Amino acid sequence: MTGLTHAMRRAEPGARLRRALRGDKAVAGGLLVLAALGLAALARGGDGWRAMDLTALHEGPSPRHWFGTTGTGRDVLALTMRGLRSSLLLGLAAGAAATAVAALVGAFAGLVGGPLDRLLMGATDLLLVLPGVLLVAVVAPEGAAPAEVVLLLALLLWPLTARAVRAQTRSLRAREFVLAAAYLGASRRRVVLRHVLPNLAGLLAADAAVNVGMAILGESGLSFLGFGVAPPDVSLGTLIAEGAPVATVQPWLFLPPALALVALTAAVNLVGNGLHRALEDR
């Protein structure tokens, strides 16, 4: 009976969070938009963006090319879906990586304290004040591979979440279940992975959604400036950069990727804000 009660108590926070999210229309709308964009990007983000129609150069929207074509005859719809796929995948990977690093650093710093806490938080503060664009310009002056973009964005995003996780861990380390685990001889790694982080799952989920949105915007900004996805591949940032100079005369080159970026980041932010509201209500 005791084991059943313990399991029910551990499941209760997750159940309450799900109940709080179930009636949130903003979260439902954000998830619906994300699902639609993700499916469209996966379905149309293959190799079609490479094809060139030399009979339709700089052509506006038409039944054959719904979003028009570029100066080389490439279909803007296919390019936008490819850019959406790149930005979404890179944003998800960078947001997840940043949250994972922040969770481990913040949890160990908050649980152990002392010199390790000061060392980890000192490194966190250093990254918070380090100019991100300068770091990227030094590491990837002429564009970066997708893995490098993910690592750079994760490096810039994890410090804020690490601070929040550390603060929550410091409040948890005096709780009975953490003290009992330490008293019974559990290692610090086991305490963090089995007792601290599961109790911060809601916070980490909310911060992960925020980090994904920031990573998508960050990747698009880097690509816009020429530091992100390198040609011949494309992302929403590179497409916006190419369409911006002719946005008033050939708007079909600028509006599709710009609107896709707005819709994507808005949907992610709706989900993240909904998670934060649910946590506050809980």
N, C-alpha and C positions, 0 to 999 in steps of 0.2 A: 504493500500500500504506500509505503514511504517513497519507493522508486517511482510509482505512478504519479504521486503528488509532485515530486521534484520535476518530472518530465512535463507535467501540466504547467508548472510555474515557469519553466524555461520556454515553453511554447507560447505563453500568454502575451509577452510583448509583441511578438510577430503577429499573433491573431488580432490584437488590438490595432496594430498598424494597418493590417489589411482591412479591418472594418472601417477605419477612419478614411482610407483611400477609396473604398467602394462607392461612396456617395459623392466623390469629388469629380465634378464634370470637367474641370480644367485638366485634371490628370488624364481622364478618359479621352478627351479631345487631343491632348498632346501625344498620347500613345497611339491613337488612331492615325494622326498625321505622320508620326514616325514610322509606323508600319507601312503606310502607303508610300512614303518616300523611299524606305528601304527596299520594298518589293520592286518599285519602279527602277531604282538604281541597279538592283541585281538583275532584273529582266533586260534592261536596255543599256547596261554599262559594260557590255562585252567588248568585242573588237570592231563593232560597227562605226565607232568614232574615228577610226583610221581611214575609212573609205573616202574617196574623193569623186565628186560628180563634176567633171570638167565642163558639162553643159549648163551648170547652174552656179556661176561664180557671183558672190555678193548678192544673192537673190533673197528677197524678202519671204515671209511666210507664204506657203503655197500648199495645195493638197499633197504634193510629192514630198515637200520638206516643211513640216508644220511650223517649225521655229525659224525657218530660213537657213541660209548657208553662209560660210565664211568666204574670204577671198580665194581660198584654195579649193572650194567646193565641198568642204566637210559639213555634215549635217549638224546644226546647232543643238537640236534635241538630243542626238546621240552624244555630243560633246558634253552637254549639261548633265546627262545621266552618268557619264563617265566621271566628270568632276564631282558630282554628288556622291558617287560611290567612293571615290578616293578620300574626300573630306570626311565622310561618315566613318569609314573604316579607320582612318588615321585618328580621328577624334575619339572614337571608342577605345582604340588601343592606348592612346596617350592618357585619356582620362582614367582608364582602369589601372594602368601602370602607376600613375601619380597617386591614386588612392591607395594602392597596395603598399607602395613605399612609405607613404604618410602614415598608414595604419601601423606598420611595424616600427618605424622610427618613433612616432608619438607614443605608442603603447609601451615600448621598452624604456623610453626616457621617463615617462610618468610613473612606471612601476618601480624601476630601479632607483631613480633619483641620483643624487651625489654627483661625482665627476662625470659619469656617463651622460647624465641629464644635461649638465652644463656643456659638454662637448657636442652633443647632438643638437641642442637648441642654439648653440653658437653657429654651427654650420647652417642651420635653418635660417637664422637671422641674416647671415652673410648672403645667402641666396635671395632673401627677400629684398635686400638693398642693391643687389647686383643688377645693372641694366640688362634686361633680357635681350633686347635687339643687339646690343654690343656683343653679348656672348654668342648669339647666333651668327652675327657677321664674322666673328673670328673663327668659329668652328666650321661654318658652311658658307663661305663668301660667294660661291657661285651655284647655289642650290644644293640639295641634299637628297640622299636616298630615302625611301619611305621609313626604313628602320631608324635612320638618323633623325628624321623629323619627329618620330614618336619619342625617342630618347630625349631630344632637346625640349619638347613640350612637357614631358613628364618631369624633367629636371626643374623647369620653371614653375610648375603647378603644385608640386607636393608640399612646399613649406607651410602654406596657410592651413591646409587640412591637418598636417602634423601637429600644429599648435592646438587645434581644436581637440584632436584625439588625446594629446598629452593632458590637457585640462580635464577631460572626462575620465581618463585613467587615474589621475591623482585622486579623484573623488571615489573611484571604485576600489582602490587598493586597500581602503579601510573597511570594506564590506566583509560580512562574515564568510561568504563563499570563497573569496580570494584569500583571506587569512587562513581559512581551514585547508585550502589546497596547499598553501606554503607550509603550514604546520605538518601536513602529512607527507612532506618531502617532494612535492611536485617541483620540477625545474621551472625556472623563469620562462623558458620558451613554452612549456606546456601551460603555465598559468596564462600567458598572453594569448596563445592560440585557442585554448579550450574554455577560458573563463572571461577574459577581458574583451577580446574582439567580438565574440558572439553577442555580448551585451551592448556593443556599440554598432551592431549591424544596421540599425535604422539611420544613425548618424552617417555611417560610411556610405550607405545607399544614396542618401540625399546629397552628400558631398561628391560622390561619384558622378551623379547626374549633372551637378554644377560644373565639375571638372571637364566632363565631356563637352558641354556647351562652350566653355572657355577654350578648350583644345581645338574645337572646330573653328571658332573665331580666330584663335592664334595661328592655326595652320593656314587659314585663308589669308590672314594678314601677312604672314611670312611669304607665302606664294605670290601674293600681290606685289611685294617688294623684291621678289626674285631670290629669296633665301629658302623657299620651301621646296615643293615638288618640282623637279627639274624636267625640262623637255626631253623626249617627246611626250611624256605623260602629262596629264592635265589634272587640275583640281578646280574647285569653284573660284579660288583666289586667282589662279592664272587666267581663267576665262574672264573674270571681271576686269583684270588688268588689261587684257587684250581688247575688251569691248568698251572700256571707259573713254578712250580718246575719241571714239566715233559714236558715243551714246546718243547724241542729238540727231545724227543723220542716219544711223543704222541701229536703231534701238534694239532690234532683234538679237544683236550680238551681246548686248549688255544686260537687258532685263531678265532673260531666263536664268542665268546663273545667279544674278543678284537676288531675285525673288526666291530661288531655291535655297540660297543661304539664309535669307530671312525666315522662311518657313521652317527650315531645319533647326536653327538656333532657338526660334520661338517655341517649337514643340519640345525641345530638350529642356528649356527653362520652365515651361509649364509643369513638366514632370518633376523637375527638381524643386520648384516652389511648392508643389503639392506635397512632396515628401517632407519638406521642412514644416509645412503647416500641420501635417499629421503628427509629426514628432512633438510640436509645441502643444497640440491638443492632448496628446497622450500624457 
